[in-house]
Amino acid sequence: MNGFLYWWLKLYVATCRRAIAEELARLGAHVWMCARTSEDLEKCLAEYASATWSGSIHGSVFAMSPW
């Protein structure tokens, strides 16, 4: 797989996951996200901190290998 296609696909999948997490939280679900670094996790959770939906989003840092 060429480099451009790999990064485009990776971005697309990440965007879809984020949209799914947001929609589930809007519907009242409690969503748990994971990130590779604590900085990434804190950045993501900070964006959701001001949200007014009924669900909640929490997270953990996991040592994940790239696909």
Protein Blocks (a to p, Z undefined) as FASTA:
>chain_A
ZZklmmmmmmmmmmmmmmmmmmmmmnopacddddfbfklmmmmmmmmmmpcbfbdcdddd
dddddZZ
